[in-house]
Amino acid sequence: MDFSAETGYFAWDVNMPPIPPPASPEPSPEPPSRDAVSDVLRARFHLDSFRKGQRPVIESVLAGRDTIAVMPTGGGKSLCYQLPAVLSDGLAVVIAPLISLMQDQVRNLRALGIRAGCLHSGQSRDEKLEIFSEMKKGGAYLLYLSPERVQSPGFGPWLRERNVSLVAIDEAHCVSQWGPEFRQDYHRLHALRDFKPGVPILALTATATPDVLRDIARQLKLASPERHVYGFYRPNLFYQVEAVASEHEKSEYMKEAIRRSPGGRVLVYCGTRRQCEETARELAGHFDGVGFYHAGMPAEDRNRAQRDYEAGRTRILAATNAFGMGMDYPDVRLVVHLQVPASVEAYYQEVGRAGRDGRKSHCLLLYAKKDKNLHTFFIRESKAEANVIRQRWRSLDAIVGFVEGGECRHAGILTYFRDSERIGRCGHCDVCAPSDEMRVPRPRPEPSAPPRVRVRKGSKREGARDDAPLGPEEEARAIALQDWRRKYAAERDMAAFIVFSNKTLRDLARRNPRTLGELESVHGFGPGRISQLGGDVLAELRKLD
């Protein structure tokens, strides 16, 4: 193999003897029986049973069908390609975004006696040559690559000569034009279909809406893919979302939540690198074992922070969203968000790192008005295409609706992602169980802090608090609007918070608008929502006259 010391890449197609094709075409083998699949699960992976959703995804892949699987963080997505790879007699190509993720999976597979390797920029020439030598032996082998490797010169011709059984793409939401601006080479992975048109592709992600799933299928050129959406309900997690009036209140909420979580790990997600370091300094004055992690740190410092958290030397980690992808810690007992994430998808993926061992864990999101303003600024400054910008506005509206409340938090999440399982009420979120012992109480206000007052231009209720109790007539309107919202959402299979939030519901009940023009002064009612819902909402209010 030719190797470029400058780029760290092999010229894939130079001096690499191809694996000879079979002398004559052979019919596709029948997929293994359910018993055979279960036998491999026990014998090779030492597992007694499948997690929810794993078996149907695996059976789809073994049948040679293109497949999209949406399973939550910690739901066992990797087994969905590892087990089919073991049952095959060829090369399974796995696209993964992080070197640490690839290394962890290869290490775990080798510990099970399963042949696997990864190629990345941090390896020596000899290490890479060893991987190629192993692949030349033929048989089942899992090869982990970054999306950038797929674009390297010679990769396509090299792959065409290999006996490939499966292509798996992890974090597949990054393929979608609706997804985050993560790595542009994810958007070029359709080349894998061109290189091996007859090989099934498995696209996996922890978070994707129906729009994103359709776009993934289009971008990857999938042929009538089977879709499997499972496991978004996490009954061991308590969701709590609180509006805060000041940074002091936010800080006190965070520290009280940590005091109430004396065991296990804690993750505190921060919106910026500066906030990450400042939060770590503040927490270090109150708790032991505090660290921080963000993408602006030198690689050596990031690796040390990750090792310390993994080994337990750090118990409380303040981090940006750069931390967590591919990380699997069973005992994260508390996840705190100090700012609203950019989307429901991002929020769910990050809280999904809590309670992976099935024990009760807490997810606390603290938000202020300026959080939305920051996201609004970034969207307006973006140079993305118009359709992408529109999707980001919709994502922002959705996460704002979620934090301002709808109905049951877990039910809203399940409906938002179109999970195969639905519930009406969970009994373990701040909406369903406001008096639950896991809920962190509101901290005492600063002695000098003024009362929380919101003043609206043109409002006849200037000075009314957002959380002030509703009067009897207002409460009746709120109940009627809540019932209407529930029915409207159910008919369209959408989350209640997508229709409008509880904050909007309360404002409607207080103001009791009579015209479309009056709706413009209601919180959360812009031109789009007025056009879509205005007439129906006004008709519902008139019924109460």
N, C-alpha and C positions, 0 to 999 in steps of 0.2 A: 504494500500500500504506500502511495505517496502521501507525505504529511507536510503541511505548511507550518513551520514554527511561528510564522508571523500571525496567521489567522487562527491556528489551533484546529484547523479542519483537515480531515482526510479528503483527498480527491476520490470520492466514493467509487468511481467507475474505472480507476487506473490499477492495473495489475491485480484485480480482485477476481479470482476464478469464479465464474458463475456456477451456481448449483444447477446441474443439468435437469431439464424438464423431463417428465415421464415420456416414455417412448410413444405412447398413444394416449389420447384423452380418456380419462376415467370418469365414470359417473360420480356425482357428489355422494359422499357416504350418508347413510341415514343418521340423523342425530341420535346421540346416545339416549338410552331409556332414563326415566326418572330415577330408577333404582341406581343406575350407573352414576348418575350425577350426584346422588346422595352418598354413594360409596366414596367418590373422590372428595367430597366435602369433609367426610370423616377421616379418610386415610391420609390425604395430602395436606389439608388445612386444619385438621384436628378440631373441627367444629361439629357440634351435635345437630344443629338445625340452622335453617336460613332465617335471616331477618326479613321483616316485612318488605315484599316487593322484589327481593333478590331472585327468587326462583323464576318468576315469569320473565324477567329481563334476561336471565341466563338462557332460558329455553328459547327465547326469540333469537338471541345471538347464535346459539348452536344450530338453529334451523336455517342460518345463513341470511337472516333478514336485517336490513338496516334498522337501527333502534335508537330511540331517544329515551333516556332515563333521567327523571328528576327525582332525586332522593336527598333528604336533608343532610347537612354536615354531620358526620358520624354515623350515617345510615348504612355504611358498608358498600359504597359504590365500587371500590376497587375489586372486590370479589367478583363483580359482574363481568369483568374481563379476564381476571386472573384464572378463574376456574375454567372457562371455555378455552383459554390458552393452554392450560395443562392437558385438556382432553384432545387437543389438536396435535398434528404432527408437523407444525410449521412455525413460522415467525409471527409473533403478535407484536405489532408496533403500537406503543402507547405514547401519546403526546401529553406532556405535563408541563406546567408553567415554571416550576421552581426546582432548582438543583437539590435543595434539601429534601423536597418531597420525593424526587426520584431516588435519591440515596436511601431514604428511610424505607421505601417500598422494596427496593432491591435487597437491602439488608434483611428485611423480614422474610422475603421469599427465599433467599438463600438459606436462612436459618431453618426453613421448612424443607430444604432439599430440592427446591424448585429452581430451574435454571433461569437466570435473569441478569441483566446488565443495563447500564445507562451510559450515554455519551454526553459529556459536557465540557465546558471550557476549562474547568479546573483540573482535568486529568493530565497525566503525563502521556507521552507517546507510547510507552510500553503498556500502560493501563488500557489504552484504546486498542492497541494491537491484540491484547489478550481477549477483549470483547469480540473482535472480529474472528479470532481463532476459535472461540467457543461457538459462534454462529455457524462457522463453516462445517461443524460436525453434523449439522442438520438436527431434526427433531424439534420438539416443543421448546420455545425460547421466548421470553418477554424482553423486548428492547425498548427502553425508555428514552425519549428524545424531547428536546424543546421544540416549539413551533418554528424557531429560527433555523434549526437544522434541516427541516423539510425544504427550505428554500436554498440550501447550499448547493453549489455547482456539482453536478454528477449524482445527486441523491436520487433523482427520478429514474435514470437508467439503471442505477444500482438496485433500486427497489423492484423494478420490473423483472429483474432476473431472480428474485428471491421467491421462495415458497411461503407466501404470507397467508396466514389463517384469519387474521382479524386486525382491524385498525380501531383503536379506542382513543377518544379525545376527551381528556378531563378538563374541567372548567369550561365547558363548551359554550356557555353564555357569552364568552369573550369573542366567539365567532360572529355573533350577531351584530349588525349595524346599530341595533338598539342598545347593545350592551355598553359597558363602560369603556373609556379610552384606555385600554390596558396594554396590549401588545399588538401592533399592526399585523404581525405575521400570523396571528390567529385568523385574520380575515383572508388569508391566502391558503388556508388548509384545504380548500376545494381541490388543490393539486393532487391530494392523496387519492381522490376518486379517479382522476385522470391517469395516475400512475398504475393503479390496480382497480380497474372498473368492476371486476367480479367479486371483490372482497367485501364482506359486510363491514359497515362502519357503525360503531357504538359511540354516541355522543352523550356525555354525562355532565350533569351540573347539579348544584344544590339548590339553585334558585332560578326559575325562569317562568315568566307568564306565558299564556297561550300565544301572544304576539311574538315573543322571543322564540318560542319553540318552532313556530312556522318559519321564522327567518333563519333559524339554525338549519332546518331541513333544506331551505332554498340555497343558502350559502354553501353548504357541504355537498349539494347535489344528491341528497338522499332519495332513494327510490321507495315511495310509499312507506315511510318508516312507521314501525309500531311505536306508540307513545305510552310510557309508563310513568305515572306521577303518584308517588307514595310517600307516606311517613312524615308529613309536615306537622302532625299533631304530636307535641311533646308534653305529655301530661305531668311530667315531673318539674316543668318550668313554671315559675310564677312571673307573669308579665306585669310590670308596673310602669306607668308613664306619668310624669308630673311636669306641670308648667312651673317655671321659676321666675321670680321678678328680679333677681340679682345674682351676681357671681358668688356672693357670700352664701346665699341660700343654696345654690348649686353645690358649693363646697361642703356645706353642712350636711346636705342630703347624702353626698358621696361618703363622707366619713362615718356617718351613722350607719349606712348600709354595710360598710366594712366592719364596723364594731359588731354588727349583728351576724357576721359571717366569720366566726373565729377559726374555722377549719377549712381546709382546701385552698385552692388557688383563687385569685381575684384578677380579673382583667378590667382595666379602665380605658375605654376607647376615647381618644381625644381628636378634635377636628384638625389641629395643626401640630407641627413639630414643636413649635414654641410652647403651646399649651401642654404638650406631652411632657416636656422637661420641667416646666413650672409645676405641673401636677405632681410629678414624682418628688420634687423638692419639698412641696407642701406635705405630702403624705409621709415622707421620711421623718418629719418632725413629730409624727403621731404613732407610726407603726414601724415594726421591724421588717426587713426583707423586701424593700421597695426597689424597683428598677424601672427602666424605660426603654422603649424600642421605637425607632422610626427610620425611614428610608434615607435620611440625611446623615446617618451615622456611618463611620468607616465600617467596611465589611467585617473586620476583626471584632469591633465592638458589638455589632449586631449579632454575630455568632456567639460571642460570650454572653450577651443578654439572653439569648435563646437557650443556651446550655444551662445558665443559672436558673432560669425559670423551669426548665425541664427537670433539673436535679433537685429542685426545692429550695435552693439557696435564696432565690427570689420568690416570694409568695404573692406579692402585689405588683403587677406590671402595668404601667401606663404606656399606651401604645397608640399609634395611628393605625389606619386600616391596612398598612403595609404588613402588619403582623397577623398571623393566624392561618393563612391559606395552607392547607395540607398538614397543619399541626393537629395532633390528637392527644389531648390531655384529659384523662377521665374525670378528674376531680375539680374542675373549675366550678366553684360554688356561687360565684357572683360575677356578672358582667354589667358594668356601668357604662352608659353612653353619656358623655358630657355635652354632646351636640347631636342634633338630628342628622342621621345619615342622609345620603342623597336619594335613596329609594327604599321601598319596602324590601326589595331583594337584598340590598346591602345590609339592612338591619337584621333580616332573618338569618343571613349567613353568619353574621357576627355573634348574635345571641346563641346560635347553634353550637357554639363552642362550650356552652355551659351544660353541666349535668350529663355528660356522655356515659357515665356509669349508671344512669337511671335514678340516681338519688335526687332529692329535692334541691333545686337551685333557683337563684333569683336573677331576673333580668330587669334592670332599672334604667329607664331612659329619661333624661332631664332635658327639657327644651325651653328655649326663650325665643322671643319674637325675632331677635337678630339672627338666629340660626337660619330661618327662611330667607332673610335678607342676604345672607352670605351666599347661599345656593343660587338665589336670583341673580346676584352679581356675576357669578361664574357662568351661568347659562347665557346671560346677555353678552358676556365677553367672548363666548365661544365662537370659533370659526367653522364649526361643523355644518353639515348640510341642513337645509330647512326642515326636512322630515325628521332628522335626528334631534334637532332643537325642539320640535313639537313634542316628541316622545319624552324628552327630559322635563319639559313643563308638566306633562301628564304624570311622570314619576314623582315630581316634586309635589304636585297636588295630592297624589295618593298617600305619600308618607305624611304630609301635613294633616290629611284627613284621619290617618291612623292615630297620630299622636294626640289630636284633638278629640278623639274618641268616636266610636260608633256604637257597636254593641260588644259582645264578647270578643276579647282580643284574639283568642285562639280560633274562634269560629271565623273571624274576619280573615285571618291568615290562610286558613284552609280554603275558603272560598276564593280569595285573591289568586292563589296558585292552582285552583281547580283540582285540588287533591281528590282522590277517589273516595276518601273518607270525609264526612261532614258531621258537624255537631251544631247544636243550637246554643248550648251554654256549657262552659267548661267547669266553673266553680273554683278556678284557681288563677284569676287575674284581677286587676284592680277594678274592672267593671263588674264582674260577677261576684267578687268577694271583697268589697271595700274594707271590711273589718278583719280580714285574714291576718293572722299573727305574722305572716311573712312580709306584709306591707310595711314599708318604712314610713313612719309618721312625718308630717311636715315639721321642719325645724322651727324653733322660735325665731321670730324676726329680730333683726338687729335693733337695739334700743333706739337708735337715731333714724332708722329707716322709715320713710313715709308709707302710709297704707297704699296697697296696690289699687290704683285707680286708672281706669281707661276712659279717655274722653274722645268722642267721635265728633267730627264736624257735622253740624246740622242735626245732631241727635237731641231728642227731647229728654233723653235720660242721661245727660252729661253727668259724669261722676259716678255712674252706676258700676259696681264691681262686676267683673265677668262671672264670679262664682257666687254672687248674691242670690239668696233664695228667690224662686219664682212665686208670684202671687197665685191665688186659686185659679183665676181665669187663665193666667199664663201657663200654669202647670197642666191644665186641661188641654190647652193647645199643644204643649210639648208631647203629651201622651199620644194625642191623635196624630201628630206629625211623625212620631217614632213608629207608630203602627203602620202608617202609610209608607214610611221609608223601608220598613222590613218587608212589606209585600212587594214594593217596587223592586228592591234588590233581589228578592227570591225569584221573581218572574224573569229576571235577566241574568241570574246566576252571577251576581256580583256582590262584593263585600259592602256592608252597610256604609262604611266610612268613605267608599267611593261615591255614593250618592251625595251625602254631605255629612259633616262631622257633628258630634254632640254640641260643640261650641256654636256651630251654625244653627243647629236645631233650637238651642236656647235663645239665640238672638232672634230667630224667626218668631218664637213664642212671645218674646217681650215686645217686639216691634209690631207684630201683626200687620204686615204690609198689605195694602189693598190694590196696588198697581205694580206693573213691571218696573216703572220708574222708582217706586219706593223700595223694590227689592235691591236696587243698586247700593243702598246703604247698609244692607245686611252683610254681616261677616261671611266671607267665603262665596258670595254670589257675584261673580264677574259676568261678562257678556256671554260666555259660552254656557255657563250653568243656567243663566236666566233663559237663554234660548232653548235649552234642553228641558229644564224642569219648571221654569217660571209659571207657566199656565197651570200645570198640575198642582203645584204648591198653593197658588192663590185659590184654586177651586177647593182644595182641601180646607183651607182656612175659612172660606166663606160658609162651608157646611156647619161651622161652629157658631155662626152668628145667631 
